[in-house]
Amino acid sequence: MIIQFNPTKLCKQPFFMEIVNYLYLNQPVTLRAIKRQFPFQKNIDKLIEEFVKEGYIERGVRINKFYEQ
C-alpha cells in the first residue's frame, strides 16, 4: 500500500493513484498499454507528462518507450 505524505495538487487527482497502482503491478508498460487500460481518462498524455516532469514516474529507454514507477 502506498501512503502519501503532503500530497501535491497533482497527486490528489484520482487518476494518480490508479496509474501508480497499475505501474506497480505491470512493469514495464508502454503508453499504448496505459491508454488501453484507461480508455475513458481524458488528457492522459498530458497527465503522464506531468507525472514524468515531477519525477513520480519515469520513462524507460527511449527505444522501447516504457513507463515505470
Secondary structure, DSSP 8 states (H G I E B T S, - for coil): ----SS--TTTTSHHHHHHHHHHHHS-SEEHHHHHHH-TT-TTHHHHHHHHHHHTSSEE--TTTTEEE-
